[in-house]
Amino acid sequence: MPDNAAPLLLLTRPTQVAERFAARFDGQIEVVIAPLQEIVPLKATLNLAGVGALAFTSGHAVERFATLSARRDMLAFCVGDRTAEVAQDIGLAAKSAAGTVDDLAALILATAPKGEILHLHGQHLRGDLTSALQQGGLAARGLAVYAQTPCPTPPAFIAAITSPRPIIAPLFSPRSAELFAQALGETPVDRLVLPCLSPAIRAALPSHLQAFADPAATPDAEALAAAISRHISP
């Protein structure tokens, strides 16, 4: 394979969200979808008594709320624009922090809604939103409504990683960084780029992989897509 071989875009998110993200690069790069985790609903009972607002740090949590409750009359505070779009799609009024969990906490504290804040999330958390809100004087609690369950390493992942072509593998969470490193194992890599949604995701990688990380300028899908585009040959 020549040195100027076209790269592969390796997406390891669950299939549905990976396909949606891949659509951004239609015709620009060959995409390989090889999920390393799947979203599994958890049994949960929503007690909305006294809840004044909802907080979401992922679209998956919004989708689970939609199946667990018919309520659509509460404000939804969302970590980013995509999560806010999902909330709006199910009929919730949404406010986006357009950033990180820290940004979301700041938005909620500045708004100071009445009643308890219920944070719906996965088993693997990004930051501790509930504690930040409690320390800021608000009543808050969290509830895990889905699990991010590891998948067996897909053959497509192995084929891509062992290919002589350069690999661009974006990472969207510390959990995805950990699972990527586990799936990679001892496989030698040299032409690898790991665009990361945030510096915290880079930090979740083993030290020998951090050199391949390229954090996005801001923690949102648009900035991550821009980081990927920098590594796609014109």
N, C-alpha and C positions, 0 to 999 in steps of 0.2 A: 504494500500500500504506500503510495507516494506521500511525502511530508505534507502536501497540501490537500490531503483527503478531507472530504466534507465531514463535518461532525455529526453526531447523533444527539438528539435531545431525549434523554432518558427520564421519564416521569414515573415516580414510585408512589404517588398518591393513590387513593381509591379510584377505581376506574371512572366513575361518573365525573368527579371533579377534575381528574386528569384530562379527560376528553375535552371538558370545557376550557381548561387552560391551554391545551394543545391547539385549539381553534385559533388562538392569537397568532400562531406561527404557520398557518396554512400556506403551503407552497414555499416556505422559506427554508425549511430544514426537515429532514426525516425524523419522525417521532417514534419512539418505542415506549409503550405503556406497560409497565411491569410493577403492579401494586405490591408493596411490602407490608401493607396493613389494610384492614377492612373495618368499616364502622358497624358495630354490633349494638343494637338497642339494649339498654338495661331496664329491668323492671323498676319502675319508679312511680310513686304516688305524689301528685302535686297538691300541696296545701297552700292555697292562695289567700287564705284569710290573713288580712293585715298587710298584704303585699301591695306596695304602691307603684313599683316599677320592676321591670325585668332587665337583666344584664346578660349579654351574650358575647362570648369570645370565639364563636365559630358558627358557620352556617349549619353545621350538623346539629348543634344544640337547638337552633331555631326550628329545624325540621322536626326534631323530637317533640318540642313544645307543641307544634301544630297537631301532632297525633295524641298528645296527652291532655290537651285542654281546648275547649271551644272559645275561651276568653280571647278577645281581641281589643279590649278597651284599656289596656295598660301600655304605658310608654316603654319602648324597648331601647335601652342603651347598648350600642354595638361597637365592638372594637375597631371595625373598619367598614369601608364603603360596601364591600361585597356582602358582608354579614348583614348590614343595614338593608341592602336590596332584598335579601332573602326574607328578612323580617317584614318589609313592606309588601312583598309578594303574598304573604299569608294574611295580610290585613292589619298588621300592627303599625302604629306610628313609631318611627325609628329615628334615633339620633346617632350619628357616627362620630367616633373619636378620631377616625382616620389615622390610626397609629398603633400604639402598643397597649398592653394592659395598664401600664402607668398612665398613659393618656386617657384611657377609659375611666380609670379611677378619678382622675382630675376633673373630667367632664361631669361625672356623676356628683362629685363633691361640690362642684361649682353650681350645679343645678339644684342640688339639695331637695330632691323630691320627697313628698310626704309618704310615710309608710315604710315598710321594709323593702329592701332591695333583694330580689331573688336572682342569684347567678346560676344559670343552667350551663353545664359544661361536661366535658369528657372526663374519663378517669385520670388522664394525664393532663395536668394543668400547665398553663403558661402564666407564671406569676401567681400571686395570691391576692386576687381582687377583693375577696371578702374581708380579709384582714385589713387591707388598706382602707376600705370603707368604714370598717368598725373603728379603726384608729382615728379616722376623720370625724367620728361622732355620729355616723349613720347606722341604723339597724340593718344588718345584712346577713344572709346565709347562702350557702351554695348547695347544689344538688347535682350529682353525676347522673346523666341520663343516657350516656352511651360509652362504649369502650372502643379503644383503638387497638384491635387485636392483630398481632403479627400474622402474616401469611407465610407459607413456605416460599422460599426464594424461587421466583418464577424462572423457567428456562429462558424467557426473553431477557431477563436481567443478566443472567450468566452469559448469554450470547453477546449482549451489548458490551459488557465489561471486558470480555476476553477478545473483543474485536480490536483490530489495529487502528480503528478510526478514533478520533478524539471524541470524548464523551462530555456532554454538558448535562449535569444532573442537579436541577434546582431542589433546594430543601426549604420546606415551609414551616417547620417547627423543630424544637429540640428532639422531640420523639422521632420524627422522620430522619433526623441526622443520626440518632442512635441506631435505628433499624437499618439505615443505609450502611453504616460502618460494620454492623454485624453481618449483613449479607455479603459485603465485600470481603470480609475475612482477611486472609493473607494474600489475596490476589494482587499481584504487582500492577501498579498503575503509574503512568507518567503523563499521559495526555488526558488529564481529567480537570474539569472545572466544576466547582460546586457553588453556584450562585445561592446565597442565603438571604432569607427574608429579613434577618436581623443579626447583629453581632452575637446575641445570645445563642443563636443556632450554630454559628461558627464555633463558639466555645463548647458546645455539646459534642463536637467531633473529637476523636482521638487526636493527639498532638501531630501525628504524622500525616493526617488528612487536612489539618487546618491551613496548611500552606496552599491547598488547592481552592480554598474558600474565597468567594468574591461577594461580600455583603452588599445588599441593595442600598441605594442612597437613602431611601426612606422605607419603613416597614409596610409596604403595600404591594399589591399584585402588579401595578403599573411599573413601579421602580424595579421589581424583580424581573419583569419582562424586559426592561431596558438593559439590565445587567446581562441577561441571556443574549440579547441582540448584539451586544458588544463582541461576543465570541462567535457569532455566526458570520462566516465568510460572505462578502458581498457577491 
